[in-house]
Amino acid sequence: MAEVKKRLLMDKEAPNRSTKIVNGRSSNILNWDDVQFNWAYPKYKKMLGNFWTPFEINMSNDIKQFPQLTADEKQAFKKIIGLLALLDSIQTDYAGRIADYLTDSSLNALMIILAQQEVIHNHSYSYILSSLVSKDEQDEVFDFWRTEPVLEKRNDFVIKGYKQFAEEPTVEHMLDSIVYDVILEGLFFYSGFSFFYHLARNQKMVATSTMINYINRDEQLHVDLFVKIYKELLEEYPEYDTPERARKVEAIFREAAELEIEWGREVIGDKIDGLDSEDVEDYIYFYANVRCAQLGYERPFEGYRKNPMKWIKAYEDVDLGKTDFFEQRSRQYVKVNVQDNGFDEL
């Protein structure tokens, strides 16, 4: 298997524009007007345009509403936050590891922004929990990954794919790790996202759903970035673009979808009024098909060509841009001072 080598800190004899995506040469001097991939700079601008922080979001209404949620809603809320915190922690580390092997300095820059966004995502989970529950309860939520068997299976699945590349960096292992990344960012969050959007459409925990929408928007950009890197790798190493790889990727997505569905049954099931478990499962199959197709492979599940939860598009597709939060029937966004977090309105 072809090994991948770390990017040099500086190479005086190499051009600024990298010669390959991995195992190439580059001075490591970043000039956005002289980069190998024409999609890198537009991606950079889009990722910068999405900048946000949890401090912008007024949690006062959520603080009032959280005690009024049902016991099942509270439990699902905390378990899903615990899951998201773990996955984004892993993702921050993975972004740094894969960046070391990308020859192109513009892609390294994009990975640094991506990792920073994952840090903000993790901060948002702390920010939400610190607004709603005691420190002891917050600590318990951040330890769910140690105690929940269904969660442990999902975590082991992703970590296995990342660890293989971290311990033996080859082209094949890098390709595999990107598949797991697309699953982590483009599938494993999605039953959790549907739960928070369901609360929001019922005018519950709207501030939390705002942060989830921001995270969802970031993750869609991240998935697209890794899909582009995956395809560039196959362009440079066509010997890996085989029917065997296609079958392997489709099998990985099938396993991932079943794990996400198992998790959805655990935290949502038939316990959340108005959120149909069959719809959530179909939604997972749909997104497994979408993500696998994005990578260039056949959809692993027959059918599931349309999103079965049409109402969710109003939340997934919102482009909040850089303007103040807008108001609509089930969402009311108000920026607050960094210091007050809305507590003065309680």
C-alpha positions in Angstrom: 0.0 0.0 0.0 1.2 3.5 -0.9 2.3 5.4 2.2 1.5 9.1 2.6 4.2 11.4 4.0 3.8 14.4 6.1 3.9 17.9 4.5 7.3 19.6 4.9 7.3 22.7 7.1 9.1 24.5 4.2 10.6 23.5 0.9 12.6 26.3 -0.8 13.0 24.3 -4.0 9.3 23.5 -4.5 6.6 25.7 -6.1 4.0 27.5 -4.0 1.2 25.6 -5.9 1.3 22.0 -4.8 2.0 19.3 -7.3 -0.3 16.6 -5.7 -2.9 16.4 -3.0 -0.6 14.0 -1.0 3.0 12.9 -1.5 3.6 16.0 -3.7 5.8 19.0 -3.3 4.9 22.5 -2.2 6.9 25.4 -0.6 4.1 25.4 2.0 3.7 29.2 1.3 0.0 29.9 1.0 -1.0 32.3 -1.9 -4.7 32.0 -2.5 -4.1 33.2 -6.1 -1.8 30.3 -6.7 -3.3 27.1 -5.4 -3.8 23.7 -7.1 -7.6 23.3 -6.6 -9.9 26.0 -7.9 -12.6 25.0 -5.4 -10.4 25.7 -2.4 -10.8 29.5 -2.2 -14.6 29.6 -2.6 -14.8 26.9 0.1 -12.5 29.1 2.3 -14.8 32.1 1.8 -17.9 30.1 2.6 -16.5 28.7 5.8 -15.4 32.1 6.9 -18.9 33.5 6.1 -20.4 30.8 8.4 -18.5 32.1 11.5 -20.6 32.1 14.6 -20.2 31.7 18.4 -22.6 30.3 21.0 -22.5 33.6 22.9 -24.7 35.2 20.2 -27.7 33.0 21.1 -30.1 34.1 23.9 -30.8 31.0 26.0 -33.4 32.7 28.3 -36.5 31.1 26.8 -34.8 27.6 26.7 -33.9 28.0 30.4 -37.6 28.6 31.2 -38.8 25.7 28.9 -36.4 23.0 29.8 -38.1 22.1 33.2 -41.4 21.8 31.3 -40.1 19.1 28.9 -41.3 15.6 29.5 -39.0 13.2 31.2 -38.4 11.4 27.9 -37.6 14.7 26.1 -35.2 15.7 28.8 -33.4 12.3 28.7 -33.2 12.4 24.9 -32.0 16.0 24.9 -29.1 15.2 27.3 -28.1 11.9 25.6 -28.0 13.5 22.2 -25.9 16.4 23.5 -23.6 13.9 25.0 -23.2 12.1 21.7 -22.6 15.2 19.8 -19.9 16.4 22.2 -18.0 13.1 21.8 -18.2 13.0 18.0 -17.1 16.7 17.6 -14.2 16.1 20.0 -13.0 13.2 17.8 -13.5 15.3 14.7 -11.3 18.1 16.0 -8.4 15.7 16.4 -9.0 14.0 13.1 -8.9 17.2 11.1 -5.5 18.1 12.5 -4.1 14.6 11.8 -5.3 14.5 8.2 -4.1 18.1 7.6 -0.5 17.0 8.2 -0.5 14.8 5.1 -2.2 17.2 2.7 0.6 18.7 0.5 -1.5 21.7 -0.5 -1.2 24.5 2.0 -4.7 25.8 1.1 -6.2 22.5 2.1 -4.3 22.6 5.3 -5.7 26.0 6.0 -9.3 24.7 5.3 -8.6 21.9 7.8 -7.5 24.4 10.5 -10.8 26.4 10.0 -12.8 23.1 10.1 -11.1 22.1 13.4 -11.8 25.5 14.8 -15.5 25.2 13.9 -15.6 21.8 15.6 -14.2 23.4 18.8 -17.0 26.0 18.6 -19.5 23.1 18.2 -18.1 21.5 21.3 -18.3 24.8 23.1 -21.9 25.2 22.1 -22.8 21.9 23.9 -21.1 23.1 27.1 -22.9 26.4 26.7 -26.3 24.8 26.3 -25.8 22.5 29.3 -24.4 25.1 31.6 -27.5 27.2 30.9 -29.9 24.3 31.7 -28.5 21.9 34.3 -26.1 21.7 37.2 -22.4 21.2 36.8 -22.7 17.6 38.2 -25.4 16.8 35.6 -23.3 18.4 32.9 -20.4 16.2 33.8 -22.7 13.2 33.7 -23.8 14.0 30.2 -20.2 14.4 29.0 -19.5 10.9 30.3 -22.4 9.2 28.6 -20.0 7.8 26.0 -18.4 5.7 28.7 -21.7 4.2 30.0 -24.1 3.8 27.1 -23.6 0.4 25.2 -25.4 1.5 22.1 -23.4 4.7 22.0 -20.2 2.8 22.5 -20.8 0.6 19.4 -21.2 3.7 17.3 -18.1 5.3 18.7 -16.0 2.2 18.2 -17.2 2.1 14.6 -15.9 5.5 13.8 -12.8 5.4 15.9 -11.7 2.2 14.2 -11.8 3.9 10.8 -9.8 6.9 12.1 -7.3 4.9 14.2 -6.3 2.8 11.2 -5.2 5.9 9.3 -3.6 7.5 12.4 -1.5 4.4 13.1 -0.6 3.5 9.5 -1.0 6.5 7.1 -1.5 5.0 3.6 -3.5 6.2 0.7 -6.0 3.4 1.2 -6.4 4.1 4.9 -6.8 7.9 4.2 -9.6 7.1 1.8 -11.2 4.8 4.3 -10.9 7.4 7.1 -12.7 10.0 4.8 -15.6 7.6 4.4 -15.9 7.4 8.1 -15.6 11.2 8.4 -18.5 11.6 5.9 -20.5 9.2 8.0 -19.7 11.0 11.3 -20.5 14.5 9.9 -23.1 13.6 7.4 -25.1 10.8 9.0 -24.4 10.1 12.6 -25.7 13.5 13.8 -28.9 13.3 11.9 -31.3 11.5 14.2 -30.2 13.9 16.9 -30.7 16.9 14.6 -34.2 15.7 13.8 -35.0 15.6 17.6 -34.0 19.2 18.1 -35.8 20.4 15.0 -38.9 18.6 16.1 -38.8 20.4 19.5 -38.4 23.7 17.6 -41.3 23.2 15.3 -43.4 22.8 18.5 -41.9 26.1 19.8 -39.7 24.3 22.3 -36.0 24.9 23.0 -35.7 27.2 20.0 -32.3 28.7 21.0 -30.8 25.2 21.2 -32.2 24.3 17.7 -30.6 27.6 16.4 -27.2 26.3 17.5 -28.0 22.9 16.0 -28.9 24.6 12.7 -25.6 26.4 12.8 -23.8 23.1 13.5 -25.8 21.3 10.8 -24.8 24.0 8.3 -21.1 23.8 9.1 -21.2 20.0 8.9 -22.7 20.1 5.4 -19.7 22.2 4.3 -17.3 19.8 6.0 -18.8 16.8 4.2 -18.5 18.6 0.9 -14.8 19.4 1.6 -14.0 15.8 2.5 -15.9 14.5 -0.6 -13.8 16.8 -2.8 -10.6 15.5 -1.1 -11.7 11.9 -1.5 -12.3 12.4 -5.2 -9.0 14.2 -5.8 -7.2 11.3 -4.1 -8.9 8.8 -6.4 -7.9 11.0 -9.4 -4.2 10.9 -8.3 -4.4 7.2 -7.3 -6.8 5.6 -9.8 -5.6 2.2 -8.8 -7.8 2.5 -5.7 -10.9 3.4 -7.7 -12.1 -0.2 -8.0 -15.3 -2.2 -7.8 -13.9 -3.7 -4.5 -13.7 -0.3 -3.0 -17.2 0.6 -4.1 -18.5 -2.6 -2.4 -16.5 -1.8 0.7 -17.8 1.7 1.0 -21.4 0.7 0.4 -21.1 -2.0 3.1 -19.7 0.6 5.5 -22.7 2.9 4.9 -25.1 0.0 5.5 -23.5 -0.8 8.8 -23.4 2.9 9.7 -27.1 3.4 9.0 -28.1 0.4 11.1 -26.0 1.8 14.0 -27.6 5.2 13.7 -31.1 3.7 13.6 -30.3 1.6 16.7 -29.2 4.8 18.4 -32.4 6.6 17.2 -34.5 3.8 18.7 -32.6 4.1 22.0 -33.1 7.9 22.4 -36.2 8.6 20.5 -38.1 5.4 19.7 -41.8 5.9 20.3 -41.1 8.1 23.4 -41.2 11.5 21.8 -44.8 12.7 21.0 -45.2 13.6 17.4 -41.8 12.3 16.2 -42.5 9.1 14.3 -39.7 6.5 14.7 -40.3 5.0 11.3 -39.9 8.4 9.7 -36.6 8.9 11.5 -35.4 5.5 10.3 -36.4 6.3 6.7 -34.7 9.7 7.1 -31.4 7.8 8.1 -31.7 5.5 5.1 -32.3 8.5 2.9 -29.2 10.3 4.1 -27.0 7.1 3.9 -28.0 7.0 0.2 -27.2 10.7 -0.2 -23.8 10.6 1.4 -22.7 7.4 -0.4 -23.8 8.8 -3.7 -21.9 12.0 -3.0 -18.7 9.9 -2.8 -19.5 8.5 -6.2 -21.0 5.1 -5.3 -24.3 3.3 -5.7 -26.9 4.0 -3.1 -26.8 1.2 -0.5 -30.5 1.1 0.2 -33.1 0.4 -2.5 -35.6 3.3 -2.7 -35.2 6.1 -0.2 -34.7 8.7 -2.9 -36.8 11.4 -1.2 -36.6 12.9 2.3 -39.5 11.4 4.2 -39.5 14.3 6.8 -40.3 17.1 4.5 -40.9 19.5 7.3 -37.3 19.3 8.4 -36.1 21.1 5.3 -37.3 24.4 6.8 -34.6 23.9 9.4 -31.8 22.2 7.5 -31.8 24.7 4.6 -32.0 27.9 6.5 -29.1 30.2 5.5 -28.7 32.5 8.5 -25.8 34.3 6.9 -24.1 37.1 8.8 -27.2 39.2 9.5 -29.1 39.4 12.8 -31.3 36.4 13.6 -34.6 36.6 11.8 -38.0 35.9 13.4 -40.5 33.3 12.2 -43.4 31.5 13.8 -41.4 28.8 15.6 -38.1 30.7 16.0 -37.3 34.0 17.6 -33.6 34.9 17.6 -32.2 37.8 19.6 -28.5 38.5 19.9 -27.5 39.2 23.4 -24.5 40.7 25.1 -21.6 38.2 25.6 -21.7 38.7 29.4 -25.4 38.2 30.1 -26.5 35.1 28.2 -30.1 36.3 28.6 -30.1 35.8 32.3 -31.3 39.4 32.9 -34.5 38.5 31.2 -35.4 35.6 33.5 
